[in-house]
């Protein structure tokens, strides 16, 4: 009889827990959708992500196909639309041709896929490593915390781009090594965010209660501490993707990131940087793509920060 009474009680507790979790997610989503900056950022990023996903469908040409000797086409042909009176041969090259007579529009679309991959992959790796390091430092405290955070301070003492360049000089140029370098220089940022959150949470009453009930250290960290410090990590990670895309473009611009013939916005800028006056469209289009993508992540990050921190929302209303 006692067993039959215990089972409904356990079931009700589980359902109540799920209901609270769903309510929290719905509340957070409503807060995000109330932030105009977050909605605008979502619209911009949704468009860029869809372009990256359907690049094979949207691109009119292979991004590596050259049009040398194709009718009247030649290197650095300007943007051309037949309906506006341009030659028939260039009808499809709405953003013109670049220095190797490849379609700029097609390379711009495939460049979205490359840039987003670098941004998401590098930040994901940095978050995983930073969370692990920061959680150990904050939860252990003492000399462990001091040693780990002093190492993080050493990494933060170097300008991130210069440190990434130094890492790539050791590993060799290439998109994969650029991704790894960007991730490595970003780890201290996320480690400090997690450590600060762990320090503020680990002495709370519910953590002390779990410790008194005999919960292990790993269970406390993963079940009690980390779920309550995710909000600042999400905001920092969203803004970090924008920084990673900029750093990847900068490394490719100086020839240390993506290599030819990879379609990447920074590579497109670096290859045609000397044509800024004679063929400005070659640097204008990839520059605008980088600007809008980074703007989308920044707007979303600002909106998430306001939505996930009720104190900021109350301060804004007051």
Secondary structure, DSSP 8 states (H G I E B T S, - for coil): -HHHHHHHHHHHHHHHHHHHHHHHHHHHHHHHHH-HHHHHHHHHHHHHHHHHHTHHHH-SS-TT-B-TTSTT--TT-----GGGT--GGGTT-TT-B-TTSBBHHHHHHHHHHHHHHHHHHHHHHHHHHHHHHHHHHHHH-HHHHHHHHHHHHHHHTS-HHHHHHHHHHHH-SSHHHHHHHHHHHHHHHHHHHHHHHHHHHTTSHHHHHHHHTT--HHHHIIIIIGGGSHHHHHHHHHHHHHHHHHHHHHHHHTTSSS-TT---HHHHHHHTGGGTTTSTHHHHHHHHHHHHHHHHHHHHHHHHHHHH-HHHHHHHH-
